[in-house]
Amino acid sequence: MAALSDALKEAEYFLLDMDGTLYVGDEPIGDMAATLAALRNKGKKLVYLTNNSSRSVEDYRAKLVRIGLWGEGDEVYTSGVATAETVCERFAGKRVYLVGTESLQKEFLAHGIALTEEDPDIVVLAYDTGLNYDKLCKLTYFLRKGAYYVATHPDLNCPAPKASVPDVGSFIALVEASTGRRPDEIVGKPFPGMGDRLVRRLCGRDGDDVRKKFIMTGDRMNTDIRFGNACGFRTLLVLSGETTRENMKNYPDRPDFILGSFNEVLQSL
């Protein structure tokens, strides 16, 4: 295995999970602004990568600006955007029933996707913080009629100030209990489709040599590290969030590198 310092020299793109990796709530972890600035000064491209499909790219950019972590050339990529791109590329012209927030609806409309409340070809289940019984009934009805079923990501819970709250993975379980249907496709981490799209978008070509230029950094073994490994990226686990050295043993995946905090990356630059 390459030393972290060698991997950092080769890396051009840092895919960064956010909550638990760069900040907790609204509080950056240590002097994260200085760490990110040092990476930019070394010519590294920073892509903030999240499974949370309830917020738009602009929502996240505004938060990162507000807490002092945004910099010139940075990008945000969400499972919601990746799902919209998937629908555009593979299901052009199809009608979509979207269970998602107003922010995500705007993202889909900006991609030219035809949203409908009647007889869709495709149903997309996202992290909808306005989910209600009417939406669930429509969703299950359309699935029983045979609509193609896409979920933005599989996370069971989303971190929240008081306690974690149900996320798309929990919605998927509810829908399966009612209809017997599992998603035909899940887009976000740990599934590699999101990474494949980023490689094509950022590099214009693919290959093992290209993928070694990416370092996926996050605090979750079952999403961040599994995703990075599935994509053929180098993986960096940080112990500032969900994972500890003890509980990481419960997962089959292994990261290439482990740091207590992402700020420690400066010691190897």
C-alpha positions in Angstrom: 0.0 0.0 0.0 1.3 3.5 -0.9 2.1 5.9 1.9 -0.4 8.6 2.4 2.2 11.2 1.3 2.7 9.4 -2.0 -1.1 9.1 -2.5 -1.5 12.8 -1.8 1.1 13.7 -4.5 -0.8 11.6 -7.1 -4.3 12.7 -6.0 -6.0 15.5 -8.0 -9.5 15.2 -6.7 -10.8 15.0 -3.1 -14.3 13.7 -2.7 -15.4 14.9 0.7 -18.2 13.8 2.8 -19.4 16.7 5.0 -21.1 16.1 8.3 -18.8 14.2 10.6 -15.9 14.7 8.2 -15.6 18.5 7.8 -18.0 19.7 10.4 -20.5 18.6 13.0 -23.8 20.5 12.7 -22.7 24.0 11.9 -19.3 23.8 13.6 -16.1 23.1 11.5 -13.9 20.4 12.9 -10.7 22.1 14.1 -9.2 24.6 11.6 -10.8 22.9 8.7 -10.8 26.1 6.6 -7.0 26.2 6.7 -6.8 22.5 5.8 -9.0 22.9 2.7 -7.1 26.1 1.7 -3.8 24.2 1.9 -5.2 21.5 -0.4 -6.4 24.1 -2.9 -3.0 25.7 -2.8 -1.5 22.4 -3.8 -3.8 22.3 -6.8 -6.3 19.8 -5.5 -9.9 19.9 -6.6 -12.5 19.7 -3.8 -15.8 18.1 -4.4 -18.3 18.0 -1.5 -20.1 14.7 -1.9 -23.3 13.9 -0.1 -26.1 11.4 -0.1 -28.5 13.9 1.3 -31.0 14.5 -1.5 -33.3 16.9 0.5 -31.1 19.9 -0.2 -30.0 21.5 -3.5 -26.4 22.2 -4.6 -27.1 25.9 -3.8 -28.3 25.0 -0.3 -25.0 23.3 0.5 -22.9 25.9 -1.2 -24.6 28.6 1.0 -24.0 26.6 4.1 -20.3 26.0 3.3 -19.9 29.7 2.6 -21.6 30.6 5.9 -19.3 28.4 8.0 -16.2 29.5 6.1 -15.3 26.3 4.2 -16.2 27.2 0.6 -13.4 28.2 -1.8 -12.9 29.1 -5.5 -13.2 26.1 -7.7 -15.0 23.9 -5.2 -18.1 21.9 -6.3 -21.0 20.2 -4.6 -22.4 16.9 -5.9 -25.5 15.3 -4.3 -27.2 12.0 -4.8 -30.2 14.1 -6.0 -28.2 15.7 -8.8 -26.7 12.3 -9.7 -30.2 10.8 -9.9 -31.4 13.7 -12.1 -28.5 13.1 -14.4 -29.2 9.4 -14.5 -32.8 10.0 -15.5 -31.8 12.4 -18.2 -29.2 10.1 -19.7 -31.0 6.8 -19.5 -34.7 7.8 -19.5 -34.9 10.9 -21.7 -38.5 12.0 -22.2 -40.0 9.7 -19.5 -42.4 11.1 -17.0 -41.3 11.0 -13.4 -43.2 11.0 -10.1 -40.7 12.5 -7.6 -41.1 12.0 -3.9 -38.7 14.8 -2.8 -38.4 18.3 -1.4 -39.1 21.5 -3.3 -35.3 22.0 -3.6 -35.0 18.7 -5.4 -38.0 19.3 -7.6 -36.3 22.5 -8.8 -33.1 20.5 -9.5 -35.1 18.0 -11.6 -36.9 20.7 -13.5 -33.6 22.5 -14.2 -32.5 19.3 -15.9 -35.5 19.3 -18.1 -37.2 16.3 -16.5 -41.0 16.1 -16.9 -42.5 15.7 -13.4 -46.0 14.4 -13.1 -48.6 13.4 -10.5 -50.4 10.9 -12.9 -49.2 7.7 -14.7 -45.5 8.1 -14.4 -43.0 5.9 -16.2 -40.5 6.3 -13.3 -40.9 6.8 -9.6 -38.0 8.5 -7.7 -37.9 8.2 -4.0 -35.6 10.8 -2.3 -35.1 12.1 1.2 -38.4 14.0 1.4 -38.6 16.0 4.7 -42.2 16.8 3.7 -43.2 13.2 3.2 -46.9 12.5 4.0 -49.5 9.8 3.6 -50.8 11.1 0.3 -47.4 10.9 -1.3 -46.8 7.4 0.1 -50.2 6.2 -1.3 -49.4 7.6 -4.8 -45.9 6.1 -4.7 -47.1 2.6 -3.8 -50.0 2.9 -6.3 -47.6 3.7 -9.1 -45.2 0.9 -8.1 -48.1 -1.6 -8.1 -48.8 -0.5 -11.6 -45.2 -1.3 -12.6 -43.4 2.0 -12.7 -39.6 1.8 -12.7 -38.4 2.5 -9.2 -35.3 4.6 -8.4 -34.0 5.7 -5.0 -31.5 8.5 -4.5 -29.6 6.7 -1.8 -29.9 3.9 0.9 -29.1 5.6 4.2 -31.4 4.4 6.9 -31.0 7.5 9.1 -29.9 11.1 8.7 -27.9 12.8 11.5 -30.0 15.5 13.4 -29.2 17.6 16.5 -31.3 15.6 19.0 -31.2 12.2 17.4 -30.9 10.6 14.0 -34.1 10.7 11.9 -35.5 8.3 9.2 -33.8 8.7 5.8 -34.5 7.1 2.4 -33.4 3.6 3.5 -36.2 3.6 6.1 -38.7 4.8 3.4 -37.5 2.0 1.2 -38.2 -0.6 3.9 -41.7 0.8 4.5 -42.5 0.7 0.8 -41.2 -2.8 0.5 -43.3 -4.0 3.4 -46.4 -2.6 1.6 -45.7 -3.5 -2.0 -42.9 -6.1 -2.0 -41.0 -3.9 -4.3 -37.3 -3.0 -3.8 -35.8 -0.1 -5.9 -34.8 -1.2 -9.4 -31.8 1.1 -8.9 -30.2 3.1 -6.1 -27.9 5.9 -7.2 -26.0 7.3 -4.2 -23.2 6.0 -2.0 -22.1 3.2 -1.7 -23.2 2.3 -5.2 -20.6 3.2 -7.8 -22.8 5.0 -10.4 -22.3 8.4 -8.6 -18.5 7.9 -8.8 -18.6 6.8 -12.4 -20.4 10.1 -13.3 -17.9 12.2 -11.4 -15.0 10.5 -13.2 -16.5 11.2 -16.6 -17.5 14.8 -15.6 -14.1 15.8 -14.1 -11.6 13.8 -16.2 -13.4 13.2 -19.5 -12.0 9.7 -19.6 -11.8 6.6 -17.4 -9.3 4.0 -16.3 -7.5 2.7 -13.3 -4.8 5.4 -13.7 -7.5 8.1 -13.6 -9.3 6.6 -10.6 -6.1 6.6 -8.5 -6.3 10.4 -8.8 -9.4 10.4 -6.5 -9.4 10.1 -2.7 -12.8 9.5 -1.1 -12.8 10.9 2.4 -15.5 10.2 5.0 -16.4 9.0 8.4 -18.8 6.2 7.5 -17.6 2.7 6.6 -20.8 1.5 5.0 -21.3 4.4 2.6 -18.1 6.5 2.2 -15.4 3.8 2.3 -17.5 1.1 0.6 -18.3 3.6 -2.2 -14.7 4.6 -2.6 -13.6 1.0 -2.7 -16.3 0.1 -5.2 -15.3 2.9 -7.5 -11.6 2.0 -7.4 -10.7 5.3 -5.6 -8.2 5.6 -2.8 -10.1 5.8 0.5 -9.4 7.9 3.6 -11.4 7.2 6.8 -11.6 9.9 9.4 -12.5 9.1 13.0 -14.2 12.4 13.7 -17.7 11.2 13.1 -19.5 7.9 13.2 -16.7 5.4 13.0 -14.2 4.3 15.6 -11.3 1.9 15.4 -13.3 -0.6 17.3 -16.6 -0.5 15.3 -14.9 -0.4 11.9 -14.0 -4.0 12.5 -17.8 -4.8 12.0 -17.5 -3.9 8.3 -16.0 -6.0 5.5 -14.4 -2.9 3.8 -11.1 -1.5 4.7 -9.9 2.0 4.0 -6.5 2.7 2.5 -5.7 5.3 5.2 -7.1 6.3 8.6 -6.7 9.7 10.3 -8.2 10.9 13.6 -9.3 14.1 11.8 -9.1 15.3 8.2 -6.9 18.1 9.5 -4.1 15.6 10.0 -3.8 15.3 6.2 -1.6 18.4 6.4 1.2 16.4 8.1 1.5 14.3 4.9 1.2 17.1 2.2 
